Amino acid sequence: MAKTSQANQGAAPEWTFDQRIERLEALVRELDQGQIGLEDAIARYQEGTELVRRCREQLDLYQRRVEELTEAGSKPYAGDPDAKG
């Protein structure tokens, strides 16, 4: 039961990007040590793939936001003396 709860915690939508990366790094360390059984390793791998998916989604959102901000910032404002027109 605790394993399922832990796996669900790793994919918690309220986690920040940095928290997900930290958890992913911890999972990689656990797997690299090779001290866990196969079933636990598979559970951690599954949690890791979910974390990677969520990180990619979040990065896509950040990229779109940066593009929108860049586009909005490149438009001259009304009364801009340096605007070409």
N, C-alpha and C positions, 0 to 999 in steps of 0.2 A: 504494500500500500504506500509506503514512504517513497519507494522508487518512482511510482507514477506521479506522486505529488511533486517530487523533485524534478522530474522531467517536465511537468507542466509549469513549474516555477521558472525553468530555464527559458521557456518560450513566452513568459508573461508579457502581454502587450504594453503594460505600463513601465517596463524597463526602458532605460535610455539606451542609446546606441552604445555608449561606452560600457554600460553594465553588461550588455549582451556580449561585447567583445571580451570583456574580462572573464565572463563565464565560459565562453568558447575557448579561451586560452587555458583555463583551468581544466576543461574537459580534455584538451589535447595533452596536457601534462599527465593527467591520469592515464590516458590511453598509451602514451609513450613509455610510462613506467612499466607497463605490462603486468601489474600486480592484481588486476581484477579478472574475474571470470568472463567467459564468453558472453553470457546473457547480459551481464552488467556492461560489458564493452559495447554490445549492440545497442543497449538502451542509451548509453552516453553518445554513441555515434548518431543515433536517431535524434537525440536532443540537439546535438551539434548541427545537424543538417537543417533543423527547424530554425535555429539561431541564425545560421548563414542566410537562409531564405528571408527572414525578417530584417536582417541587416541590409541585404540587397534592396528590399522594398523601401526601407528608410533612406538609403542612399539615393535611390531614384527620386524620392520625394524631395530630398535636399537639393539634388541637381536641378529639378524643375523649379524649385523656389529660387535658387541662385540665378537661373536663366531669366525668370520673371523679373527679379530685382535688377538684373543687369539691363534688361530691355527697358524697364521703367526708368532706370537711372540715366539712360542714354537719350531720353526724350527731353528737349528743352522745355523749361517752364515758361509760363506766360510772363512776358516782360524781360526775358533774358537778353541782355545787351549783346552777348556773344553769339546768340542764335543766328544761323544763316536763314534767310527767308526772302 
